[in-house]
Amino acid sequence: MRRFTINGKRFFVYGKTDKECRENEAQKRKEIEQGLYKSGKELTVAEFFKRWIVSRQNVKQTTLRTYNNLFSMIQSAPPIDSTGKRFIDLKLSDVETQYVRDLQQAIKNGRTTTSVNMAIDLLKTLFKDALNERLIIWNPCAAVRTLKREEPAASDGIHRALTIEETRRFLDYAADSWYFDLFVFLLNTGCRIGEAGAITNKDVSDDFIYIKRTITCTENGQRIIGDDTKTKSGQRSIPLNNSARSAIKRQRQKNAAFFNAFEINENRRVFRALKGGLINGAYVNENIDRICKAAGIKRFSVHALRATFATRCIEGGMQPKTLQEIMGHSNIAITMNLYTHIMDETKTEQMQVVNFY
């Protein structure tokens, strides 16, 4: 906590570190000087969020964008009463638990359970910080329970692992796609599409691909290549098999022919969009949808290629710890929970080793 006085009036700021306290003090002083400061009893939910998001400028741009999108969802909720007052227009101290529950139900229509839960979690964090700053005396969101997930798990839908036959059929029908070599590369390395789109020639050697960066979005939605990967564990080296090497070689040849570019330049990206820009997952998924329709395969997303890689690795006997490092997971639980969904026939085959009688 830091205390300071302006015109004889004492103010308080709070933070987890001395640095955060100093930053919060500077922000509050600026608001007071500009006549924008309001006490906790006067702040509305929207006003506090605006102040709160400014204090989060040290987090990644994609995180800020997520916060803003989630708050937009809350902002779009219908009025809470006949006067037309919205939830975000309530003063922090006037928000009651039932208002949060009503909001939860109001934004549920047409949205996934996960999205709604994330929005309520954002509110819980907002009010927790308001409580820590002594702006309110209790957190009205604390008693609100998360919604039970109603949608099928990603592993059973568009993020599922493909069977060997589905994979072969998909690649057969994808042969004429600009993204064919990207598909082959993802199936043979387990990279995330953003990581693949950020790979440059200098990140490739004869034996390894070095993952150092990923495509990300700024707070305003602009797509850029970030300075690092999604997580620290995402920075890794992945051994290249012959199929991955061939995919890189073919893509470089296509780049040289299509863009009339000198592809030996070490800073040039290997995998690009059709017009040479950054790869966009949404456009790649549209391409996959068309291929699936033509091939008569159940629809899946590009992330399914990563799940397919992991499943084939496990079926081949790869140790979980090795797979964790190749996939760039922050802990082994993620690897075990998300990518050990082996095909039914493989489970049946492997169960034969436990015939005890």
KOLRO-843293 format. One line per field, with one value per residue (C-alpha): chain; residue number from 0; x, y, z; residue in one letter. Coordinates in steps of 0.5 Angstrom, whole numbers, plus 500, padded with zeros to 3 digits. Each point is the difference from the previous one (the first is absolute). Layout:
N
chain: (A,...) $
resi: (NUM,...) $
px: (X,...) $
py: (Y,...) $
pz: (Z,...) $
resn: (a,...) $
END
This chain:
357
chain: (A,A,A,A,A,A,A,A,A,A,A,A,A,A,A,A,A,A,A,A,A,A,A,A,A,A,A,A,A,A,A,A,A,A,A,A,A,A,A,A,A,A,A,A,A,A,A,A,A,A,A,A,A,A,A,A,A,A,A,A,A,A,A,A,A,A,A,A,A,A,A,A,A,A,A,A,A,A,A,A,A,A,A,A,A,A,A,A,A,A,A,A,A,A,A,A,A,A,A,A,A,A,A,A,A,A,A,A,A,A,A,A,A,A,A,A,A,A,A,A,A,A,A,A,A,A,A,A,A,A,A,A,A,A,A,A,A,A,A,A,A,A,A,A,A,A,A,A,A,A,A,A,A,A,A,A,A,A,A,A,A,A,A,A,A,A,A,A,A,A,A,A,A,A,A,A,A,A,A,A,A,A,A,A,A,A,A,A,A,A,A,A,A,A,A,A,A,A,A,A,A,A,A,A,A,A,A,A,A,A,A,A,A,A,A,A,A,A,A,A,A,A,A,A,A,A,A,A,A,A,A,A,A,A,A,A,A,A,A,A,A,A,A,A,A,A,A,A,A,A,A,A,A,A,A,A,A,A,A,A,A,A,A,A,A,A,A,A,A,A,A,A,A,A,A,A,A,A,A,A,A,A,A,A,A,A,A,A,A,A,A,A,A,A,A,A,A,A,A,A,A,A,A,A,A,A,A,A,A,A,A,A,A,A,A,A,A,A,A,A,A,A,A,A,A,A,A,A,A,A,A,A,A,A,A,A,A,A,A,A,A,A,A,A,A,A,A,A,A,A,A,A,A,A,A,A,A) $
resi: (0,1,2,3,4,5,6,7,8,9,10,11,12,13,14,15,16,17,18,19,20,21,22,23,24,25,26,27,28,29,30,31,32,33,34,35,36,37,38,39,40,41,42,43,44,45,46,47,48,49,50,51,52,53,54,55,56,57,58,59,60,61,62,63,64,65,66,67,68,69,70,71,72,73,74,75,76,77,78,79,80,81,82,83,84,85,86,87,88,89,90,91,92,93,94,95,96,97,98,99,100,101,102,103,104,105,106,107,108,109,110,111,112,113,114,115,116,117,118,119,120,121,122,123,124,125,126,127,128,129,130,131,132,133,134,135,136,137,138,139,140,141,142,143,144,145,146,147,148,149,150,151,152,153,154,155,156,157,158,159,160,161,162,163,164,165,166,167,168,169,170,171,172,173,174,175,176,177,178,179,180,181,182,183,184,185,186,187,188,189,190,191,192,193,194,195,196,197,198,199,200,201,202,203,204,205,206,207,208,209,210,211,212,213,214,215,216,217,218,219,220,221,222,223,224,225,226,227,228,229,230,231,232,233,234,235,236,237,238,239,240,241,242,243,244,245,246,247,248,249,250,251,252,253,254,255,256,257,258,259,260,261,262,263,264,265,266,267,268,269,270,271,272,273,274,275,276,277,278,279,280,281,282,283,284,285,286,287,288,289,290,291,292,293,294,295,296,297,298,299,300,301,302,303,304,305,306,307,308,309,310,311,312,313,314,315,316,317,318,319,320,321,322,323,324,325,326,327,328,329,330,331,332,333,334,335,336,337,338,339,340,341,342,343,344,345,346,347,348,349,350,351,352,353,354,355,356) $
px: (500,502,497,501,496,498,497,499,496,504,499,502,503,501,504,504,506,503,501,493,498,504,497,493,502,502,494,495,504,499,493,499,504,495,494,498,501,494,500,498,493,499,504,495,502,502,504,504,501,503,505,502,501,505,504,501,504,506,496,500,496,496,498,498,496,496,499,497,496,497,498,497,495,498,499,495,496,493,498,499,493,495,503,505,506,506,504,506,497,499,504,505,497,493,502,496,501,494,501,507,495,495,506,503,493,499,507,499,495,504,507,504,500,508,499,495,504,506,496,497,508,502,494,503,507,497,497,505,505,495,499,508,500,495,495,494,499,499,500,493,503,503,494,498,501,503,495,501,503,494,504,504,508,504,503,493,499,504,507,500,505,499,501,505,495,497,507,502,494,500,507,498,495,504,506,498,499,505,500,502,507,498,495,505,505,495,498,508,502,494,501,494,498,503,507,500,498,506,505,506,505,505,496,501,506,501,498,496,494,501,494,501,494,493,495,496,494,501,495,497,500,506,503,508,506,501,507,499,495,493,504,507,500,498,507,503,503,496,504,498,498,501,493,501,506,497,494,505,504,493,498,506,500,492,502,506,496,493,503,506,504,507,499,507,499,500,495,494,494,500,492,496,493,498,502,506,497,500,496,493,497,493,502,504,493,496,505,499,493,500,504,497,493,503,504,493,504,497,502,506,504,507,502,498,506,504,496,501,507,500,495,505,506,496,498,507,503,503,501,495,506,503,493,499,507,498,493,503,495,501,499,499,492,499,503,496,494,499,504,499,494,502,495,496,503,507,497,497,506,504,495,503,506,496,497,502,496) $
py: (500,507,506,507,507,505,507,497,494,493,495,492,495,493,495,493,504,506,502,498,505,506,499,500,506,503,498,503,507,500,499,505,506,499,500,492,497,497,497,493,501,504,495,496,493,503,506,495,495,506,502,493,498,506,497,493,503,496,493,498,503,494,500,507,498,495,504,505,495,497,507,501,494,503,506,498,497,502,505,497,504,504,507,497,500,495,496,504,506,498,503,495,500,499,493,494,493,499,505,496,494,504,502,493,498,506,499,492,501,498,499,494,499,501,507,501,498,504,506,499,498,507,503,496,502,508,499,497,505,506,496,500,508,501,502,495,496,494,496,499,495,495,496,499,493,499,497,492,499,498,500,493,500,503,493,497,506,504,499,493,496,497,492,498,499,507,503,496,502,507,501,497,505,506,499,506,504,506,498,492,501,503,495,495,504,500,493,498,505,502,507,505,504,507,497,497,506,504,495,503,497,501,496,494,495,493,497,505,505,505,504,506,505,499,505,504,505,507,503,503,494,501,493,501,495,500,501,493,494,499,497,500,492,501,502,494,496,494,495,499,494,499,502,507,501,499,504,506,499,500,506,504,498,502,507,501,499,503,506,501,500,499,494,499,507,497,505,498,496,493,499,506,502,499,508,499,503,497,493,501,494,502,500,493,497,503,496,494,500,500,494,496,501,498,494,498,501,502,508,502,506,501,498,493,499,501,496,494,501,499,494,497,501,497,494,499,499,507,502,505,505,500,501,506,503,500,502,506,499,503,494,493,500,504,494,495,503,503,495,493,499,493,498,494,495,501,500,493,498,502,497,493,501,500,493,497,494) $
pz: (500,499,502,498,501,495,502,507,498,501,495,500,495,500,496,500,500,501,493,499,506,497,493,503,504,493,497,505,501,492,501,506,496,494,504,498,507,503,507,501,501,494,495,495,498,493,503,505,494,496,506,501,493,500,505,496,495,502,497,493,495,499,507,500,494,503,506,496,496,506,503,493,501,507,497,495,505,501,505,507,501,497,501,494,505,498,504,499,502,507,505,503,507,497,496,504,499,496,495,498,500,496,495,500,497,495,497,499,494,494,503,502,508,500,497,505,506,498,500,507,502,497,505,506,499,499,506,504,498,502,507,500,499,505,495,503,506,497,493,497,495,505,501,493,497,493,495,499,493,495,494,498,501,495,499,498,495,495,505,499,498,493,499,495,494,501,500,494,496,503,497,493,499,503,495,496,506,501,507,499,502,506,502,499,504,506,500,500,506,504,499,502,493,503,501,493,497,504,498,496,496,505,505,496,500,497,506,504,500,505,503,502,499,498,496,505,500,503,504,494,496,496,499,501,501,508,503,503,500,504,506,502,499,493,498,498,495,496,496,493,497,492,499,503,497,493,502,501,494,496,503,499,493,499,504,495,494,502,503,496,506,502,505,503,504,507,503,495,503,497,501,497,498,493,498,505,506,507,500,503,504,498,492,501,504,494,495,504,500,493,500,505,496,493,504,504,506,507,501,504,502,498,508,498,497,506,504,494,501,507,500,494,505,506,496,497,507,502,507,503,502,493,497,505,498,493,500,505,506,506,504,499,502,494,496,503,501,493,495,503,496,497,494,503,496,503,507,498,498,505,506,498,504,506,499,507,500) $
resn: (m,r,r,f,t,i,n,g,k,r,f,f,v,y,g,k,t,d,k,e,c,r,e,n,e,a,q,k,r,k,e,i,e,q,g,l,y,k,s,g,k,e,l,t,v,a,e,f,f,k,r,w,i,v,s,r,q,n,v,k,q,t,t,l,r,t,y,n,n,l,f,s,m,i,q,s,a,p,p,i,d,s,t,g,k,r,f,i,d,l,k,l,s,d,v,e,t,q,y,v,r,d,l,q,q,a,i,k,n,g,r,t,t,t,s,v,n,m,a,i,d,l,l,k,t,l,f,k,d,a,l,n,e,r,l,i,i,w,n,p,c,a,a,v,r,t,l,k,r,e,e,p,a,a,s,d,g,i,h,r,a,l,t,i,e,e,t,r,r,f,l,d,y,a,a,d,s,w,y,f,d,l,f,v,f,l,l,n,t,g,c,r,i,g,e,a,g,a,i,t,n,k,d,v,s,d,d,f,i,y,i,k,r,t,i,t,c,t,e,n,g,q,r,i,i,g,d,d,t,k,t,k,s,g,q,r,s,i,p,l,n,n,s,a,r,s,a,i,k,r,q,r,q,k,n,a,a,f,f,n,a,f,e,i,n,e,n,r,r,v,f,r,a,l,k,g,g,l,i,n,g,a,y,v,n,e,n,i,d,r,i,c,k,a,a,g,i,k,r,f,s,v,h,a,l,r,a,t,f,a,t,r,c,i,e,g,g,m,q,p,k,t,l,q,e,i,m,g,h,s,n,i,a,i,t,m,n,l,y,t,h,i,m,d,e,t,k,t,e,q,m,q,v,v,n,f,y) $
END
